[in-house]
Amino acid sequence: MPTPSTRRAIAEDAPRIVALLAQLGYETPLDIVRRNIALSNAGGDDAAFVAVDENAQIVGCIGLHALTMFHLAGRLGRITALVVEESARGSGVGHALMAAAHAWFNEQGCEKFEVTSSDHRVAAHRFYARHGYARDGQRLARKSQTSSLT
């Protein structure tokens, strides 16, 4: 498989992104993905990219967020979601998406990049390590009392 190209996600990509997210166990509603794509294209602190193969099929996606670090001068780039079509894993799709993410983070003035990944995603941890990511602290989380998250 030739190296896939990457581009910003657009509204028409939403159904395919929903299907990709489902491969990771996320049942994200189509309207939420459409909303998030629109927000990512509004010129703010979010971005979404897709990887497209030689047949113009979407084979991966990545969601990004840049935030100000209160205690440091630079910004923090966070990968909020990354998924590669199961049949395309190991073919360079993830690498292409990471390159797009790192370029966008640099454009946003990010000095540090991070990703969170569930403990059971061991292969994903190896993938991130190959891209220079290492354990750095511990994440603690709490859902809002009004959260719709399950």
C-alpha positions as CSV (number, residue, x, y, z in Angstrom):
1,M,0.0,0.0,0.0
2,P,1.5,3.4,-1.0
3,T,1.8,6.0,1.8
4,P,-1.7,7.5,2.4
5,S,-2.3,11.2,2.1
6,T,-3.8,13.2,4.9
7,R,-6.2,16.1,4.9
8,R,-8.5,18.0,7.2
9,A,-11.8,16.1,7.9
10,I,-14.9,17.5,6.4
11,A,-18.6,17.0,7.2
12,E,-19.0,14.3,4.4
13,D,-16.4,12.2,6.3
14,A,-18.5,11.9,9.4
15,P,-20.2,8.5,8.6
16,R,-16.8,6.9,7.9
17,I,-15.3,8.4,11.0
18,V,-18.2,7.0,13.0
19,A,-17.5,3.5,11.6
20,L,-13.7,3.9,12.4
21,L,-14.5,5.0,16.0
22,A,-16.7,1.9,16.4
23,Q,-13.7,-0.3,15.7
24,L,-12.3,1.0,19.0
25,G,-15.6,0.4,20.8
26,Y,-16.9,4.0,20.7
27,E,-20.5,4.3,19.6
28,T,-20.3,8.0,18.8
29,P,-23.5,9.4,17.2
30,L,-23.2,10.8,13.7
31,D,-24.5,14.3,14.8
32,I,-21.7,14.5,17.4
33,V,-19.0,13.7,14.9
34,R,-20.5,16.2,12.4
35,R,-20.5,18.8,15.2
36,N,-16.9,18.1,16.2
37,I,-15.7,18.2,12.6
38,A,-17.4,21.6,12.2
39,L,-15.7,22.8,15.4
40,S,-12.3,21.5,14.3
41,N,-12.6,23.5,11.0
42,A,-13.7,26.8,12.8
43,G,-10.1,27.9,13.3
44,G,-9.9,27.3,17.0
45,D,-8.0,24.9,19.2
46,D,-9.2,21.7,17.6
47,A,-8.3,19.8,14.4
48,A,-9.4,16.6,12.8
49,F,-7.5,14.8,10.0
50,V,-8.3,11.8,7.9
51,A,-5.9,9.5,6.0
52,V,-7.0,8.5,2.5
53,D,-5.7,5.6,0.5
54,E,-4.9,5.3,-3.2
55,N,-8.6,4.6,-3.9
56,A,-9.7,7.8,-2.1
57,Q,-11.1,5.7,0.8
58,I,-10.7,7.0,4.4
59,V,-8.5,4.5,6.3
60,G,-7.9,6.4,9.5
61,C,-8.6,9.6,11.5
62,I,-7.1,11.6,14.3
63,G,-8.6,14.3,16.6
64,L,-6.4,16.9,18.1
65,H,-6.6,19.7,20.7
66,A,-4.1,22.4,21.6
67,L,-4.3,24.1,25.0
68,T,-2.5,26.7,27.0
69,M,-0.3,25.3,29.8
70,F,-0.9,27.6,32.8
71,H,2.5,26.9,34.4
72,L,4.6,27.1,31.2
73,A,5.0,29.4,28.2
74,G,4.2,27.0,25.5
75,R,1.1,25.1,24.6
76,L,0.2,21.4,25.0
77,G,-0.9,19.3,22.0
78,R,-3.2,16.4,22.8
79,I,-4.3,13.6,20.6
80,T,-7.9,13.0,21.6
81,A,-8.6,10.1,19.2
82,L,-6.6,8.0,16.7
83,V,-7.9,5.1,14.8
84,V,-6.6,3.2,11.7
85,E,-8.9,0.8,9.8
86,E,-8.1,-2.6,11.1
87,S,-7.1,-4.0,7.7
88,A,-4.8,-1.1,7.1
89,R,-2.8,-1.2,10.4
90,G,0.9,-1.6,9.9
91,S,0.8,0.0,6.5
92,G,1.9,3.6,7.3
93,V,-1.5,5.1,7.9
94,G,-0.9,5.8,11.6
95,H,2.5,7.2,10.8
96,A,0.9,9.6,8.2
97,L,-1.7,10.7,10.8
98,M,1.0,11.3,13.4
99,A,3.0,13.4,11.0
100,A,-0.1,15.5,10.3
101,A,-0.7,15.9,14.0
102,H,2.9,16.9,14.8
103,A,2.8,19.5,12.0
104,W,-0.4,20.9,13.3
105,F,0.8,21.0,16.9
106,N,3.9,22.9,15.8
107,E,1.8,25.4,13.9
108,Q,-0.2,25.9,17.1
109,G,3.0,26.6,19.1
110,C,2.8,23.4,21.1
111,E,6.0,22.6,23.1
112,K,4.8,19.2,24.3
113,F,2.5,16.5,22.8
114,E,0.5,13.9,24.7
115,V,-1.9,11.1,24.1
116,T,-4.0,9.1,26.5
117,S,-4.7,5.4,25.8
118,S,-6.6,2.8,27.7
119,D,-4.4,0.3,29.6
120,H,-5.6,-2.6,27.5
121,R,-4.4,-1.0,24.2
122,V,-0.9,-2.5,24.4
123,A,-0.3,-2.4,20.6
124,A,-1.3,1.3,20.6
125,H,1.2,1.9,23.4
126,R,4.0,0.3,21.3
127,F,2.9,2.5,18.3
128,Y,3.1,5.7,20.3
129,A,6.5,4.7,21.8
130,R,7.8,4.3,18.2
131,H,6.8,7.9,17.7
132,G,8.7,9.2,20.7
133,Y,5.9,9.1,23.4
134,A,6.7,7.7,26.9
135,R,4.8,7.5,30.1
136,D,4.8,10.8,31.9
137,G,2.8,11.1,35.0
138,Q,-0.7,9.7,35.6
139,R,-4.1,10.8,34.4
140,L,-6.9,10.9,36.9
141,A,-10.4,11.5,35.6
142,R,-13.9,12.3,36.9
143,K,-17.1,12.6,35.0
144,S,-19.3,15.6,35.5
145,Q,-22.5,14.9,37.5
146,T,-24.4,16.2,34.5
147,S,-22.3,14.2,32.0
148,S,-24.0,12.1,29.3
149,L,-20.9,9.9,29.0
150,T,-21.4,6.3,30.0
